[in-house]
């Protein structure tokens, strides 16, 4: 299975799960890990800058990575998936 197919399958399963257990619009907590580079952190933050997002960052013990938690009200499961897809374009990002 190609990477794109796996990714699409993952997002399809996530969307179904979100549809099933949440009434939308709803608060959603995104969690990411990125290399501790200001540009990458800023890039992720900018994806959420037109929202009511509460963004928290924390550096790893060695300072190599930064975890980013973003709590934001999302309109629908599709909107959640769109944000994950946008963030996935940031080099080195890991979505949790």
C-alpha positions in Angstrom: 0.0 0.0 0.0 1.4 3.4 -1.0 1.9 6.1 1.7 -0.9 8.3 0.2 -3.4 5.4 0.5 -2.4 4.7 4.1 -2.7 8.4 4.9 -6.1 8.7 3.2 -7.3 5.5 5.0 -6.2 7.0 8.4 -8.0 10.3 7.8 -11.2 8.4 6.6 -11.2 6.4 9.8 -10.5 9.4 12.0 -13.4 11.3 10.3 -15.8 8.5 10.9 -14.7 8.2 14.6 -15.1 12.0 15.0 -18.6 11.9 13.4 -19.7 9.1 15.7 -18.6 10.4 19.1 -18.8 14.2 19.0 -21.5 16.8 18.4 -20.1 19.6 16.2 -19.0 22.3 16.4 -16.8 21.2 19.3 -13.5 21.9 21.0 -10.7 19.7 19.6 -7.2 19.2 20.9 -4.4 18.9 18.3 -1.0 17.7 19.4 2.2 17.9 17.4 5.9 17.4 17.9 8.3 19.3 15.7 12.1 19.9 15.7 12.8 22.9 18.0 13.1 25.4 15.2 11.3 28.7 15.5 10.3 28.7 11.8 8.5 25.4 12.1 6.7 26.3 15.3 5.6 29.6 13.7 4.5 27.8 10.6 2.2 25.5 12.6 0.9 28.4 14.7 0.1 30.4 11.6 -2.2 27.6 10.4 -4.4 28.3 13.4 -4.0 32.1 13.6 -7.5 32.9 12.3 -9.2 30.8 15.0 -9.8 31.1 18.7 -7.0 28.6 19.3 -5.2 28.3 22.6 -1.6 27.3 21.8 0.8 25.8 24.3 4.4 24.8 23.5 6.9 22.8 25.6 10.5 21.9 24.8 11.7 18.4 25.3 14.2 17.8 28.1 17.2 18.1 25.7 15.6 20.9 23.8 15.7 19.0 20.5 12.0 18.9 20.0 9.0 21.0 20.9 5.5 19.7 21.6 2.7 21.9 20.5 -0.9 21.5 21.9 -3.6 23.5 20.2 -7.1 23.6 21.6 -9.6 25.1 19.2 -13.3 25.0 18.4 -13.7 23.1 15.1 -16.9 23.2 12.9 -16.8 19.6 11.7 -14.7 16.4 11.4 -13.8 17.6 7.8 -12.4 20.8 9.3 -10.3 18.8 11.7 -8.9 16.6 8.8 -8.2 19.8 6.8 -6.0 21.2 9.6 -4.1 17.9 10.0 -3.4 17.9 6.2 -2.2 21.6 6.4 0.1 20.9 9.3 1.4 17.7 7.6 3.1 19.9 5.0 5.5 21.3 7.7 8.8 19.3 7.4 9.6 17.0 10.3 6.2 17.4 12.1 4.7 14.4 13.9 0.9 14.4 14.6 -0.2 12.7 17.7 
